[in-house]
Amino acid sequence: MADWTELDTNTLLAGEPLTSAKVLAFFENPVAIAEGAADAPRIEDAALDTGAATSAGVTWWGLRSAGAAAGSVGTYAFLAPSLTNQEFTFGATSAGSGLRATNASGSELFGGALSGTWRCMGRTKLDSAGERATVFLRIS
């Protein structure tokens, strides 16, 4: 990751020497901004908003999401509560330890406890085998 270098604007005036440190900052600072380096200015959401989805934007998002590991932050999974006396409503959150991967009916749980925190993107019902499963989003 590139480092952010704070430049004193008084040293950028006409007649001031162009040092290697200044040149390095001119090269690395835009990279540091894009990478979200500590102390670097943040790109505002408005700067990213084109007003409409473009093929370039879809490609940008697709390339980043396609490489995400299963269960990593920002990914979705079809899950069910690991206990039969739990239910989740839209927007509720849960520790991954209380969820398991499942089949479409929610009748089979497989795999071990999950990591992180997950947000319910649908709903589940108590003890209803056909309605125990829904989509969850990992948020942390």
C-alpha positions as a printed NumPy array, in Angstrom:
array([[  0.   ,   0.   ,   0.   ],
       [  1.26 ,   3.461,  -0.861],
       [  1.836,   5.962,   1.942],
       [  0.072,   9.322,   2.073],
       [  2.477,  12.269,   2.295],
       [  1.165,  15.632,   3.476],
       [  2.622,  18.375,   1.296],
       [  3.063,  21.943,   2.527],
       [  1.618,  24.155,  -0.204],
       [  4.209,  26.845,   0.634],
       [  6.91 ,  24.521,  -0.719],
       [  5.065,  24.13 ,  -4.025],
       [  5.376,  27.771,  -5.1  ],
       [  7.193,  28.885,  -8.239],
       [ 10.926,  28.969,  -7.684],
       [ 10.882,  26.331,  -4.927],
       [ 13.085,  23.291,  -5.637],
       [ 11.43 ,  20.088,  -6.822],
       [ 12.837,  17.462,  -4.471],
       [ 12.691,  13.692,  -4.776],
       [ 10.363,  13.611,  -1.739],
       [  7.874,  15.896,  -3.537],
       [  8.048,  13.816,  -6.713],
       [  7.468,  10.625,  -4.728],
       [  4.434,  12.217,  -3.041],
       [  3.026,  13.297,  -6.439],
       [  3.377,   9.698,  -7.591],
       [  2.181,   7.885,  -4.436],
       [ -0.558,  10.198,  -3.113],
       [ -3.181,   9.349,  -5.781],
       [ -2.492,   5.653,  -5.177],
       [ -2.746,   6.168,  -1.409],
       [ -6.137,   7.862,  -1.872],
       [ -7.412,   5.01 ,  -4.046],
       [ -6.161,   2.392,  -1.572],
       [ -7.626,   4.2  ,   1.449],
       [ -4.287,   4.733,   3.199],
       [ -4.263,   6.167,   6.726],
       [ -4.582,   9.975,   6.765],
       [ -5.31 ,  10.111,   3.017],
       [ -8.385,  12.057,   1.919],
       [-11.393,   9.805,   1.322],
       [-13.193,   9.577,  -2.   ],
       [-16.709,  10.909,  -1.474],
       [-19.654,   8.76 ,  -2.579],
       [-20.862,  11.587,  -4.832],
       [-17.632,  11.283,  -6.835],
       [-18.467,   7.667,  -7.643],
       [-22.13 ,   8.233,  -8.536],
       [-22.655,   8.342, -12.293],
       [-26.441,   8.462, -11.958],
       [-26.84 ,   5.166, -13.799],
       [-25.243,   1.76 , -13.92 ],
       [-22.738,   1.519, -16.725],
       [-21.063,  -1.525, -18.187],
       [-17.77 ,  -0.246, -16.764],
       [-19.32 ,  -0.014, -13.287],
       [-20.825,  -3.483, -13.534],
       [-17.477,  -4.881, -14.622],
       [-15.693,  -3.082, -11.773],
       [-18.079,  -4.501,  -9.183],
       [-18.17 ,  -7.956, -10.766],
       [-14.396,  -8.343, -10.797],
       [-14.195,  -7.515,  -7.099],
       [-17.119,  -9.621,  -5.931],
       [-16.282, -12.674,  -8.05 ],
       [-12.983, -13.126,  -6.245],
       [-14.51 , -13.009,  -2.755],
       [-14.071, -16.161,  -0.689],
       [-17.217, -17.934,   0.471],
       [-18.3  , -16.478,   3.797],
       [-16.157, -13.346,   3.578],
       [-17.512,  -9.889,   4.429],
       [-19.855,  -8.656,   1.687],
       [-20.886, -12.122,   0.498],
       [-24.313, -13.719,   0.645],
       [-25.136, -17.235,   1.811],
       [-28.221, -19.41 ,   2.089],
       [-28.368, -20.133,   5.818],
       [-30.657, -21.366,   8.566],
       [-30.573, -20.951,  12.344],
       [-28.6  , -23.738,  13.991],
       [-31.276, -24.017,  16.695],
       [-34.891, -24.914,  15.867],
       [-36.332, -22.35 ,  18.294],
       [-34.881, -19.324,  16.495],
       [-36.417, -17.086,  13.894],
       [-35.119, -14.07 ,  12.04 ],
       [-36.936, -11.127,  10.504],
       [-35.763,  -8.957,   7.633],
       [-32.765,  -6.872,   8.721],
       [-32.06 ,  -8.797,  11.937],
       [-28.431,  -9.635,  12.637],
       [-26.862, -12.757,  14.074],
       [-23.472, -14.056,  15.032],
       [-22.274, -16.628,  12.528],
       [-21.985, -19.145,  15.351],
       [-25.797, -19.369,  15.387],
       [-26.137, -20.067,  11.649],
       [-25.353, -22.975,   9.343],
       [-25.329, -23.454,   5.605],
       [-28.425, -25.313,   4.465],
       [-30.363, -26.741,   1.557],
       [-33.299, -24.891,  -0.004],
       [-35.875, -26.32 ,   2.381],
       [-33.773, -25.686,   5.468],
       [-34.152, -29.316,   6.477],
       [-30.431, -30.128,   6.362],
       [-27.71 , -28.123,   8.052],
       [-24.133, -28.708,   7.042],
       [-20.709, -27.344,   7.84 ],
       [-19.493, -25.865,  11.072],
       [-20.156, -22.576,  12.774],
       [-19.633, -19.489,  10.65 ],
       [-17.511, -16.471,  11.512],
       [-18.544, -12.846,  11.77 ],
       [-21.9  , -11.106,  11.874],
       [-24.653, -11.767,   9.319],
       [-27.761,  -9.757,   8.347],
       [-30.981, -11.562,   7.457],
       [-32.138, -10.562,   3.975],
       [-35.472, -12.416,   4.208],
       [-37.168, -14.125,   7.144],
       [-37.32 , -17.49 ,   8.877],
       [-40.024, -19.094,  11.032],
       [-39.813, -21.164,  14.198],
       [-39.729, -24.947,  13.746],
       [-41.032, -24.757,  10.18 ],
       [-38.748, -26.994,   8.108],
       [-39.879, -25.363,   4.867],
       [-39.313, -21.834,   6.161],
       [-36.14 , -22.052,   8.238],
       [-33.774, -20.99 ,   5.46 ],
       [-33.181, -17.624,   3.84 ],
       [-30.42 , -15.464,   2.434],
       [-27.978, -13.75 ,   4.81 ],
       [-25.343, -11.084,   4.091],
       [-22.065, -11.087,   6.017],
       [-21.569,  -7.576,   7.385],
       [-18.5  ,  -7.987,   9.593]])
